[in-house]
Amino acid sequence: MSTTLFRNCLIVRDARSPFNPVRQDILVDGDKVAAIEPAGYLRDADEIIDADGKLAAAGMINGHFHSWDHYIKGRVENLPMELMMPYLRPAQPLQLTDRQVYLRTMAGAIESLRTGATTIVDDMSLGPSLNRDHAEAALQAYDDSGVRAYLGFSMIDRPIVDSWPFVEKCFVPELLEQLRSLPRPAGEDLLGLVRDLAKNHHPADHRIGVLVAPSAPHRCTDNFLKACRALADELELPTIIHVLETRLMAITAGEFYGRSMIEYLYDIGFLAPNTSLIHAVWLTPRDREIIADTGATVQYNPFSNTVLGAGVLDFRALQEAGVNVSMGSDGCGIPFNCSMNTTIKFGACLPRIRDADYEKWPASADIWEAATVGGAIAFGRETDLGRVEPGYKADFVLYRLDSSGLLPLNEPVRQLVHGETVAGIDTVVVNGRVAVRDGKLTLIDEDSIISELQAVHAELKDQIMSSEESARPVFEGVAKAYRMALERPVAPDMTRALLEDRAQNAGNE
C-alpha cells in the first residue's frame, strides 16, 4: 500500500474535540489515517501534498439521497411530498439505457464530492422492472467517481396508489384498477438482488456497498418488511426506510395501523441498530423513546422538509431522548440539489423558528456531529468513519483558509456549518485516494461526463414531458386525499411540525 503525507494543515478532528490551532501533518497509509503529528515531524511518504493554508475536516455523510430523479430536477415545485410523488414515481416512468443511468448517478457523485460529502447513501428506484444492469451501472458510477457509497433500491411490494389513505373515495374505479395493475418487481426478487449484490458489494469490505431499503411502511406489506429485516440481520447490512415525513403520513398511520408508524414498526420487530428512519418529523414522545431504546437513527433532511412544507423536526427533543441523529439531502427532484453544505446550514437554523427558547437551538457542533459521526453511527461505522483520527478511514476534506467563510478563522466548526461555501473546498480524500484536487475531480473526465449528461437530457425531453402528462390524473386523486387528511387531527402529543398546525392546536385548547 502507498503512503501519502498531507503536510502543514490545521485539523478539525471532530465536532467535540478542542480545536488545536497548531499546524499538523496527516499521514495516510493505504485507506486509513496512520498518524497525525506536529508539522515537520513526519518526513517520509510515497507522495507529499502541501496542505499549507488548508483546514482538514471529516467528509460529511449524506445519509439520504435519490439518484434516480436527476433528469427531472427543477421540473416541479411548490407541492407537498404526496403531490410530488405522481411526478417522482410516475405511472409512465422514463425508459433509460444503462449509460443514462450511469450518467445520472455520476451527477450526484460529482455534486456530493464538490459540496463536502465523502459518503452517499443512495435510495435508488429501479422502477417497474427489476433491471440488474441499471443497478450495476449505478454501482460502477460510484466506483469510478471515487466517492464512498451505499446503494439501496427503494423497495415497494404494494401498488403505490394504495400507500395513500381514502383512495376509494378519491379515485374513479377505472383509474384505481389501472394503477393497481401497473407492473412492479416482486418483493422476493428485490431481496434476491440485494443478496446477490452483497456478495461483491458488502459495505463492511468494499467502498461501494449495498443496503436494505424498503421505501416506507405504508408502501410495503407486513411480511415484506419482516423479510427485509431478516435479510438485513442475516447479512449484517444497514437498513433505511422513510417514516413520518409529513402530516399526511401521520394520518395514514392512524388509518392503516391505528397507531403511530414507529409503534407499528416496533411491534413487527423492524427497529434495530443500523436502521435509519428517514425524515421522522412527526413523532410523539413515545416514538422517540422507542427509537432510542431500539438504537435506530433518525435521518434529518432539513432542506428537503422545508421545500416540501413537511415541517420542522424537533432536533433537541431527539437529542434529549437519546436518539442518534444523522443528516441527508434527499433527492434532486425535490430540493434541486444534493449539497450537504446546504443541508447543514438549514439544519442549524430551521429549529430556531419552531422554538423561541434559544437554549433548545442546536449548536453548530450538534449539526456537524450529526453530519459526520451521526452518519457513521447510523450505518455501523462509528469506529472508522466520521472523524479525522489515526485508525479511521482517510475520508476528509481540505478547505482553503482564505475562503470567505473561514477568513479569519475563530471557531472552525461554527464557520464550517454557517459560513463556509463550496468555493472553499480544495481537496477531497476518500478511502485514502485524492478524489478532488484544486476543486476538480481527479479520477474521471468531469467535463466530458457533464457534456454527455447534458446531451442525454436533451434527448429525454419528450419522454419527460409525456411522463409528466401521465401523472396528471394521479395528481388529482392524491390531491383529494391530501385535502381530506387536512381535516383530520394528528395525535395531541405529536410534534407540532408546522406552524399552522401549532396555531390550530393552540386554538383548540
C-alpha positions as CSV (number, residue, x, y, z in Angstrom):
1,M,0.0,0.0,0.0
2,S,1.2,3.5,-0.8
3,T,1.5,6.3,1.7
4,T,0.6,10.0,1.3
5,L,1.6,12.8,3.6
6,F,-0.6,15.9,3.8
7,R,1.8,18.5,5.3
8,N,1.2,21.6,7.4
9,C,-2.6,21.9,7.8
10,L,-4.9,22.7,10.6
11,I,-7.3,19.9,11.6
12,V,-10.8,19.6,13.0
13,R,-10.7,16.1,14.3
14,D,-14.5,16.0,15.2
15,A,-17.2,18.3,16.4
16,R,-16.5,17.9,20.1
17,S,-12.7,17.8,20.5
18,P,-11.0,21.1,21.3
19,F,-9.5,22.7,18.2
20,N,-5.7,22.8,18.2
21,P,-4.6,25.9,16.2
22,V,-1.2,24.3,15.6
23,R,-0.3,23.1,12.1
24,Q,0.0,19.3,11.8
25,D,0.7,16.6,9.3
26,I,-1.6,13.8,8.3
27,L,0.0,10.5,7.2
28,V,-2.3,8.3,5.1
29,D,-1.3,4.6,4.7
30,G,-3.5,2.8,2.2
31,D,-7.1,3.6,3.0
32,K,-6.6,4.9,6.6
33,V,-5.1,7.7,8.6
34,A,-1.9,6.2,10.0
35,A,-0.7,9.2,12.1
36,I,-1.2,12.8,12.9
37,E,1.8,14.7,14.2
38,P,3.1,18.3,14.5
39,A,4.1,19.7,11.2
40,G,7.5,18.6,10.1
41,Y,7.7,15.6,12.4
42,L,6.7,13.1,9.7
43,R,9.1,13.1,6.8
44,D,8.8,10.1,4.6
45,A,5.9,9.1,2.3
46,D,5.4,7.9,-1.3
47,E,3.7,11.2,-2.1
48,I,3.8,14.5,-0.2
49,I,1.0,17.0,-0.7
50,D,1.4,20.6,0.6
51,A,-1.7,21.4,2.7
52,D,-0.4,24.7,3.9
53,G,-3.3,27.2,4.2
54,K,-5.8,24.4,4.4
55,L,-8.2,23.1,7.1
56,A,-8.8,19.4,7.2
57,A,-12.2,18.1,8.4
58,A,-14.1,14.8,8.1
59,G,-16.0,14.3,5.0
60,M,-19.8,14.6,5.6
61,I,-22.0,11.6,5.3
62,N,-25.1,12.1,3.1
63,G,-27.4,9.6,4.8
64,H,-30.3,10.0,2.4
65,F,-30.3,10.8,-1.3
66,H,-32.1,9.6,-4.5
67,S,-30.1,9.4,-7.7
68,W,-33.0,8.4,-9.9
69,D,-34.7,11.8,-10.2
70,H,-31.7,13.8,-11.6
71,Y,-33.2,14.1,-15.0
72,I,-36.3,15.8,-13.7
73,K,-34.5,18.3,-11.4
74,G,-36.4,21.6,-11.4
75,R,-39.5,20.3,-13.2
76,V,-42.0,20.6,-10.4
77,E,-42.2,22.9,-7.3
78,N,-44.4,24.3,-4.6
79,L,-46.1,21.0,-3.8
80,P,-46.1,18.9,-0.7
81,M,-44.4,15.5,-0.9
82,E,-47.5,13.4,-1.6
83,L,-48.4,15.7,-4.6
84,M,-44.8,15.4,-5.8
85,M,-45.0,11.6,-5.8
86,P,-47.1,11.2,-9.0
87,Y,-44.2,13.1,-10.8
88,L,-41.3,11.4,-9.0
89,R,-42.8,7.9,-9.3
90,P,-44.9,8.4,-12.5
91,A,-47.2,5.8,-13.9
92,Q,-45.2,6.2,-17.1
93,P,-41.5,6.2,-16.0
94,L,-38.6,7.2,-18.2
95,Q,-37.1,4.4,-20.2
96,L,-33.4,4.7,-19.7
97,T,-30.3,2.9,-21.1
98,D,-27.6,1.6,-18.7
99,R,-25.4,4.6,-19.8
100,Q,-28.1,7.1,-19.0
101,V,-28.4,5.6,-15.5
102,Y,-24.6,5.7,-15.1
103,L,-24.6,9.4,-16.1
104,R,-27.4,10.5,-13.7
105,T,-25.7,8.6,-10.9
106,M,-22.4,10.2,-11.7
107,A,-24.1,13.7,-11.5
108,G,-24.9,13.0,-7.8
109,A,-21.5,11.7,-7.1
110,I,-19.8,14.8,-8.6
111,E,-22.1,17.2,-6.7
112,S,-21.6,15.4,-3.5
113,L,-17.8,15.4,-3.7
114,R,-17.8,19.1,-4.7
115,T,-20.0,20.0,-1.7
116,G,-18.1,18.3,1.2
117,A,-19.6,14.8,1.3
118,T,-17.4,11.7,1.0
119,T,-20.2,9.2,1.6
120,I,-23.5,8.9,-0.2
121,V,-26.5,6.7,0.8
122,D,-28.5,6.3,-2.5
123,D,-32.1,5.1,-2.2
124,M,-32.4,4.3,-6.0
125,S,-35.6,3.2,-7.6
126,L,-35.4,0.5,-10.2
127,G,-38.9,1.4,-11.5
128,P,-41.5,-1.1,-12.7
129,S,-38.9,-3.7,-13.7
130,L,-36.0,-5.2,-11.9
131,N,-33.1,-4.3,-14.1
132,R,-29.9,-5.7,-12.8
133,D,-27.9,-3.8,-15.4
134,H,-29.2,-0.5,-14.1
135,A,-28.1,-1.4,-10.6
136,E,-24.7,-2.4,-11.9
137,A,-24.4,0.9,-13.8
138,A,-25.1,2.9,-10.7
139,L,-22.5,0.9,-8.7
140,Q,-20.0,1.4,-11.5
141,A,-20.6,5.2,-11.5
142,Y,-19.9,5.4,-7.8
143,D,-16.8,3.3,-8.1
144,D,-15.4,5.4,-10.9
145,S,-16.1,8.7,-9.2
146,G,-14.1,7.8,-6.0
147,V,-16.9,8.5,-3.5
148,R,-17.9,6.1,-0.8
149,A,-21.5,4.9,-1.5
150,Y,-24.2,2.7,-0.1
151,L,-26.9,1.7,-2.7
152,G,-30.4,0.6,-1.9
153,F,-33.4,0.0,-4.2
154,S,-36.4,1.9,-2.7
155,M,-38.2,-1.4,-2.4
156,I,-42.0,-1.5,-2.6
157,D,-44.3,-4.5,-2.8
158,R,-47.7,-2.7,-2.7
159,P,-49.3,-0.6,-5.5
160,I,-48.2,3.0,-5.0
161,V,-51.8,4.1,-5.1
162,D,-52.5,2.0,-2.0
163,S,-49.9,3.9,0.0
164,W,-52.4,6.8,0.4
165,P,-55.5,6.8,2.6
166,F,-59.0,7.4,1.3
167,V,-58.2,6.2,-2.3
168,E,-61.6,4.5,-2.8
169,K,-63.2,7.9,-2.3
170,C,-60.6,9.9,-4.3
171,F,-60.0,7.9,-7.5
172,V,-62.6,6.7,-10.0
173,P,-62.7,2.9,-10.1
174,E,-61.3,2.6,-13.6
175,L,-58.2,4.6,-12.7
176,L,-57.8,2.8,-9.4
177,E,-57.9,-0.5,-11.1
178,Q,-55.4,0.7,-13.7
179,L,-52.9,2.0,-11.1
180,R,-53.2,-1.2,-9.1
181,S,-52.3,-3.3,-12.1
182,L,-49.1,-1.4,-13.0
183,P,-46.1,-3.7,-13.2
184,R,-43.7,-3.7,-10.3
185,P,-40.8,-6.0,-9.1
186,A,-41.8,-8.8,-6.8
187,G,-40.6,-8.4,-3.3
188,E,-38.6,-11.6,-3.3
189,D,-36.8,-10.6,-6.5
190,L,-35.8,-7.3,-4.9
191,L,-34.4,-9.1,-1.9
192,G,-32.7,-11.6,-4.1
193,L,-30.9,-8.8,-6.0
194,V,-29.6,-7.3,-2.7
195,R,-28.5,-10.7,-1.5
196,D,-26.6,-11.4,-4.8
197,L,-25.0,-7.9,-5.0
198,A,-23.9,-8.1,-1.4
199,K,-21.5,-10.9,-2.3
200,N,-19.2,-8.5,-4.0
201,H,-20.5,-5.2,-2.6
202,H,-20.8,-5.6,1.2
203,P,-20.1,-2.2,2.8
204,A,-18.0,-3.8,5.5
205,D,-15.4,-4.8,2.9
206,H,-16.0,-2.5,0.0
207,R,-16.1,1.2,-0.6
208,I,-19.2,0.7,-2.8
209,G,-21.8,-1.4,-1.0
210,V,-25.4,-2.2,-0.9
211,L,-28.0,-2.0,1.9
212,V,-31.6,-2.9,2.5
213,A,-34.1,-0.2,1.7
214,P,-37.8,-0.8,2.0
215,S,-39.3,2.5,0.8
216,A,-41.8,3.1,3.7
217,P,-44.1,1.1,6.0
218,H,-47.3,2.1,4.1
219,R,-45.7,1.2,0.8
220,C,-44.9,-2.4,1.9
221,T,-46.8,-5.4,3.3
222,D,-46.1,-6.6,6.8
223,N,-44.5,-9.8,5.5
224,F,-42.2,-7.9,3.2
225,L,-41.0,-5.6,5.9
226,K,-40.3,-8.6,8.1
227,A,-38.4,-10.2,5.2
228,C,-36.3,-7.0,4.8
229,R,-35.5,-7.1,8.5
230,A,-34.5,-10.8,8.3
231,L,-32.2,-10.2,5.3
232,A,-30.5,-7.2,6.9
233,D,-29.9,-9.2,10.1
234,E,-28.6,-12.2,8.2
235,L,-26.2,-10.3,6.0
236,E,-25.4,-7.6,8.6
237,L,-26.4,-4.8,6.3
238,P,-27.7,-1.4,7.2
239,T,-31.4,-0.6,6.6
240,I,-33.1,2.7,5.6
241,I,-36.9,3.5,5.5
242,H,-39.0,6.6,5.1
243,V,-41.1,7.3,8.2
244,L,-43.5,10.1,9.2
245,E,-42.1,12.7,6.8
246,T,-45.3,14.6,6.5
247,R,-48.6,15.3,8.3
248,L,-50.4,13.1,5.8
249,M,-48.1,10.2,6.8
250,A,-49.1,10.7,10.4
251,I,-52.8,10.5,9.4
252,T,-52.0,7.5,7.1
253,A,-50.6,5.6,10.1
254,G,-53.8,6.1,12.1
255,E,-55.9,4.9,9.1
256,F,-53.7,1.9,8.3
257,Y,-52.4,0.8,11.7
258,G,-54.5,2.5,14.4
259,R,-51.2,3.7,15.9
260,S,-48.0,5.5,15.1
261,M,-45.8,4.2,12.3
262,I,-43.0,3.9,14.9
263,E,-45.1,1.8,17.2
264,Y,-46.2,-0.3,14.2
265,L,-42.5,-0.9,13.1
266,Y,-41.6,-1.7,16.7
267,D,-44.5,-4.2,17.0
268,I,-43.4,-6.2,13.9
269,G,-39.8,-6.2,15.1
270,F,-38.3,-4.0,12.4
271,L,-36.5,-1.4,14.5
272,A,-32.9,-2.1,15.4
273,P,-29.4,-0.5,15.4
274,N,-28.0,0.4,12.0
275,T,-31.6,1.2,10.9
276,S,-32.2,4.8,9.7
277,L,-35.7,6.3,9.9
278,I,-35.6,8.9,7.1
279,H,-37.2,12.2,8.0
280,A,-39.2,11.2,11.1
281,V,-40.6,14.7,11.5
282,W,-44.0,13.9,13.1
283,L,-43.1,12.0,16.2
284,T,-44.7,11.5,19.6
285,P,-42.6,11.3,22.9
286,R,-43.3,7.6,22.9
287,D,-42.0,7.3,19.3
288,R,-38.7,9.0,20.4
289,E,-38.5,6.7,23.4
290,I,-38.9,3.6,21.2
291,I,-36.3,4.8,18.7
292,A,-33.8,5.5,21.4
293,D,-34.4,2.1,23.1
294,T,-34.0,0.2,19.8
295,G,-30.8,2.0,18.8
296,A,-32.3,3.2,15.5
297,T,-31.3,6.5,13.9
298,V,-33.3,9.5,12.7
299,Q,-32.2,10.9,9.4
300,Y,-32.6,14.7,9.4
301,N,-33.3,16.2,6.0
302,P,-34.0,19.8,6.8
303,F,-33.7,21.4,3.4
304,S,-36.0,18.8,1.7
305,N,-38.5,19.1,4.5
306,T,-38.6,22.9,4.0
307,V,-39.0,22.7,0.3
308,L,-41.9,20.3,0.7
309,G,-43.6,22.1,3.6
310,A,-43.3,18.9,5.5
311,G,-42.5,20.6,8.8
312,V,-39.6,21.1,11.2
313,L,-38.1,18.2,13.0
314,D,-37.6,18.7,16.8
315,F,-33.8,18.2,16.9
316,R,-33.4,19.0,20.6
317,A,-36.2,16.6,21.6
318,L,-34.5,13.8,19.8
319,Q,-31.2,14.6,21.5
320,E,-32.8,14.7,24.9
321,A,-34.4,11.3,24.2
322,G,-31.0,9.8,23.4
323,V,-31.7,9.3,19.7
324,N,-28.8,9.3,17.2
325,V,-29.4,11.9,14.5
326,S,-27.7,11.9,11.1
327,M,-28.3,14.1,8.1
328,G,-29.2,13.9,4.4
329,S,-30.1,16.0,1.4
330,D,-32.9,13.9,-0.2
331,G,-33.2,13.6,-4.0
332,C,-32.6,16.3,-6.6
333,G,-36.2,16.1,-7.8
334,I,-37.2,17.8,-4.6
335,P,-34.7,20.4,-3.3
336,F,-32.9,20.5,-6.8
337,N,-29.5,19.7,-5.2
338,C,-27.8,17.1,-3.1
339,S,-25.5,19.5,-1.3
340,M,-24.6,18.6,2.3
341,N,-23.2,22.2,2.6
342,T,-26.7,23.5,2.1
343,T,-28.2,20.7,4.3
344,I,-26.2,21.6,7.4
345,K,-27.0,25.3,7.1
346,F,-30.7,24.7,7.0
347,G,-30.3,22.0,9.8
348,A,-28.7,24.5,12.1
349,C,-31.2,27.4,11.5
350,L,-34.6,25.8,11.0
351,P,-35.1,24.7,14.6
352,R,-34.9,28.4,15.6
353,I,-38.3,29.1,14.0
354,R,-40.1,26.3,15.9
355,D,-38.9,27.3,19.4
356,A,-38.3,30.7,20.9
357,D,-36.2,29.1,23.7
358,Y,-32.7,29.7,22.4
359,E,-31.3,27.2,24.8
360,K,-33.0,24.5,22.8
361,W,-31.5,25.5,19.5
362,P,-28.9,23.1,18.2
363,A,-25.4,24.4,18.2
364,S,-23.1,24.1,15.2
365,A,-21.3,21.3,16.9
366,D,-24.5,19.3,17.2
367,I,-25.1,19.7,13.5
368,W,-21.6,18.9,12.4
369,E,-21.6,15.9,14.6
370,A,-24.9,14.7,13.0
371,A,-23.5,15.2,9.5
372,T,-20.3,13.2,10.3
373,V,-20.3,11.0,13.4
374,G,-24.1,10.6,13.5
375,G,-23.9,9.3,9.9
376,A,-21.2,6.9,10.9
377,I,-23.2,5.5,13.8
378,A,-26.3,5.2,11.6
379,F,-24.5,2.7,9.3
380,G,-22.4,0.9,11.9
381,R,-19.2,2.7,11.1
382,E,-18.6,4.7,14.2
383,T,-15.2,3.1,14.7
384,D,-13.8,4.1,11.3
385,L,-15.8,6.9,9.7
386,G,-16.8,10.5,10.7
387,R,-13.5,11.7,12.3
388,V,-10.0,12.6,11.3
389,E,-8.1,10.3,13.6
390,P,-5.4,7.6,13.3
391,G,-7.1,4.2,12.5
392,Y,-10.1,5.8,10.8
393,K,-10.7,5.7,7.1
394,A,-8.9,8.5,5.3
395,D,-12.2,10.3,4.3
396,F,-11.6,14.0,4.7
397,V,-11.8,17.4,3.0
398,L,-9.3,20.2,2.8
399,Y,-10.9,23.7,2.9
400,R,-9.0,26.8,1.9
401,L,-8.4,29.1,4.9
402,D,-8.6,32.1,2.6
403,S,-12.2,31.2,1.6
404,S,-14.7,33.8,2.7
405,G,-16.4,31.6,5.3
406,L,-13.2,30.8,7.1
407,L,-11.5,34.1,6.9
408,P,-10.5,34.9,9.6
409,L,-10.6,31.6,11.5
410,N,-12.0,31.8,15.0
411,E,-14.3,28.8,15.6
412,P,-13.8,26.3,12.7
413,V,-16.9,24.1,13.4
414,R,-19.2,27.1,13.6
415,Q,-17.7,28.6,10.4
416,L,-17.9,25.3,8.5
417,V,-21.6,25.0,9.3
418,H,-22.7,28.6,8.9
419,G,-20.1,30.4,6.8
420,E,-18.2,28.0,4.5
421,T,-19.3,27.7,0.9
422,V,-18.3,25.0,-1.5
423,A,-15.9,27.5,-3.1
424,G,-13.5,26.8,-0.3
425,I,-13.3,23.0,-1.0
426,D,-9.8,22.4,-2.4
427,T,-9.1,18.7,-1.9
428,V,-11.3,15.7,-1.1
429,V,-9.8,12.4,0.0
430,V,-11.9,9.2,0.1
431,N,-10.6,5.8,1.3
432,G,-7.0,7.3,1.0
433,R,-7.3,8.4,-2.6
434,V,-7.5,12.0,-3.7
435,A,-10.8,12.3,-5.5
436,V,-10.8,16.1,-5.8
437,R,-7.8,18.3,-6.1
438,D,-7.7,22.1,-6.8
439,G,-11.5,21.8,-6.9
440,K,-11.7,19.3,-9.8
441,L,-12.4,15.6,-9.7
442,T,-9.3,13.6,-10.4
443,L,-10.5,10.1,-11.2
444,I,-12.9,10.9,-14.1
445,D,-13.1,13.2,-17.0
446,E,-15.6,15.5,-15.4
447,D,-16.1,17.9,-18.3
448,S,-16.8,15.1,-20.7
449,I,-19.3,13.4,-18.4
450,I,-21.1,16.7,-17.8
451,S,-21.3,17.4,-21.6
452,E,-22.6,13.9,-22.2
453,L,-25.2,14.3,-19.4
454,Q,-26.5,17.5,-21.0
455,A,-26.8,15.9,-24.4
456,V,-28.7,12.9,-22.9
457,H,-31.0,15.2,-21.0
458,A,-31.9,17.0,-24.2
459,E,-32.7,13.6,-25.8
460,L,-35.0,12.7,-22.9
461,K,-37.1,15.9,-23.0
462,D,-40.0,14.4,-24.9
463,Q,-40.1,11.4,-22.6
464,I,-40.0,13.7,-19.6
465,M,-42.9,15.8,-20.8
466,S,-45.0,12.8,-21.7
467,S,-44.3,11.2,-18.3
468,E,-45.5,14.4,-16.6
469,E,-48.7,14.4,-18.6
470,S,-49.5,10.9,-17.5
471,A,-49.1,12.0,-13.9
472,R,-52.0,14.5,-14.0
473,P,-54.9,12.1,-13.3
474,V,-53.0,10.6,-10.4
475,F,-52.1,14.0,-9.0
476,E,-55.8,15.0,-8.9
477,G,-56.7,11.9,-6.9
478,V,-53.9,12.3,-4.4
479,A,-54.8,16.0,-4.0
480,K,-58.3,14.9,-2.9
481,A,-56.7,12.5,-0.3
482,Y,-54.4,15.3,0.8
483,R,-57.2,17.7,1.5
484,M,-59.2,15.0,3.3
485,A,-56.3,14.4,5.6
486,L,-56.0,18.1,6.5
487,E,-59.4,17.8,8.1
488,R,-58.2,15.0,10.4
489,P,-56.3,15.9,13.6
490,V,-53.0,14.4,14.5
491,A,-52.3,12.9,17.9
492,P,-52.3,15.6,20.7
493,D,-48.8,14.8,21.8
494,M,-47.3,14.6,18.3
495,T,-44.5,17.1,17.3
496,R,-46.3,20.2,16.0
497,A,-44.0,20.3,13.0
498,L,-45.9,23.0,11.1
499,L,-46.6,26.5,12.4
500,E,-50.2,26.3,11.0
501,D,-50.8,23.1,12.8
502,R,-49.4,24.5,16.1
503,A,-51.7,27.5,15.8
504,Q,-54.7,25.3,15.2
505,N,-53.8,23.2,18.1
506,A,-53.5,26.2,20.4
507,G,-56.9,27.4,19.3
508,N,-58.4,24.1,20.3
509,E,-57.0,24.1,23.8
